[in-house]
């Protein structure tokens, strides 16, 4: 087990976070709130694309444990406070879960961050207006075929392979 240092100097344990030799990632600390089919798949893809980034998961204890075992995330907890130093926050729960998290972002996220809401923009817009300017909100609905619920590992595929539906 290695260690990662947050921007505030706090040490976090890291499980399996490989350090890549490619280009620097666009985001150093990525928090994914909701490790279901969309959030879990995104964590796995980000781990592959930006292995030097710290991937933080926020979900139930069981979902966080599963994601750590599969090396999709480095650290995680059920409390949003673990995402405090993230420079990218992805809200990957359902609409109700995402709307429930939005009011707590200003207190939980310490600095500037991009907040990517995986869902329709219209219901998110009123809640997002109350957030401080340091949190830039982007909302969009992914075009995915989700069958079932929860974090499920998916076999790796080469970048030349077209994306397919998640399998249970």
Buried (B, 14 or more C-beta within 10 A) or exposed (E): EEEBEBEEEEEBEBBBBEEBEEEEBEBBBBBBBBBBBBBBBBBBBBBBEBBBBBBBBBBBEEBBBBBBEBBBBBBBBBEBEBBBBBBBBBBBBBBEBBBBBBEEBEEBBBEEBBBBBBBEEEBBEEBBEEBEEEBEBBBEEEEBEEEEEBBBBBEEEEEEEEEEEBEE
